[in-house]
Amino acid sequence: MAVIDFEGAVKEVPDDSALLEPCEELGVPFGCTAGECGTCCVVVIEGEENLHPMNDAEKRMGLRDGERLCCQLRIKSGTVKIEL
């Protein structure tokens, strides 16, 4: 099982899971859920190596180092800590 930690709120998810629903349950704000609006942009504080690489939607968004879109995230395993 993998773990997503959003500002101290923690949720366990199966390895290799999409994180849209778990992050929404933890309180991450969402808009379009398609990687186009940037509402769900978070900063990865710890565990970047436990995430799948950025997809095309994230690359088009022009995110800064450490930023990711929760609607596009997939966790491989381990723990990932994020914050707004």
ChimeraX attribute file (.defattr): number of C-alpha atoms within 10 A of each C-alpha:
attribute: neighborCount
match mode: 1-to-1
recipient: residues
	/A:1	12
	/A:2	17
	/A:3	21
	/A:4	23
	/A:5	20
	/A:6	22
	/A:7	14
	/A:8	11
	/A:9	13
	/A:10	16
	/A:11	15
	/A:12	13
	/A:13	18
	/A:14	12
	/A:15	15
	/A:16	16
	/A:17	18
	/A:18	19
	/A:19	18
	/A:20	18
	/A:21	14
	/A:22	20
	/A:23	23
	/A:24	14
	/A:25	12
	/A:26	16
	/A:27	12
	/A:28	21
	/A:29	16
	/A:30	19
	/A:31	12
	/A:32	11
	/A:33	17
	/A:34	14
	/A:35	24
	/A:36	15
	/A:37	13
	/A:38	20
	/A:39	17
	/A:40	22
	/A:41	23
	/A:42	20
	/A:43	19
	/A:44	20
	/A:45	15
	/A:46	13
	/A:47	16
	/A:48	18
	/A:49	13
	/A:50	18
	/A:51	20
	/A:52	16
	/A:53	13
	/A:54	16
	/A:55	14
	/A:56	10
	/A:57	14
	/A:58	22
	/A:59	12
	/A:60	11
	/A:61	15
	/A:62	10
	/A:63	16
	/A:64	9
	/A:65	8
	/A:66	12
	/A:67	19
	/A:68	27
	/A:69	27
	/A:70	28
	/A:71	26
	/A:72	20
	/A:73	21
	/A:74	19
	/A:75	24
	/A:76	19
	/A:77	20
	/A:78	16
	/A:79	22
	/A:80	21
	/A:81	19
	/A:82	25
	/A:83	14
	/A:84	13
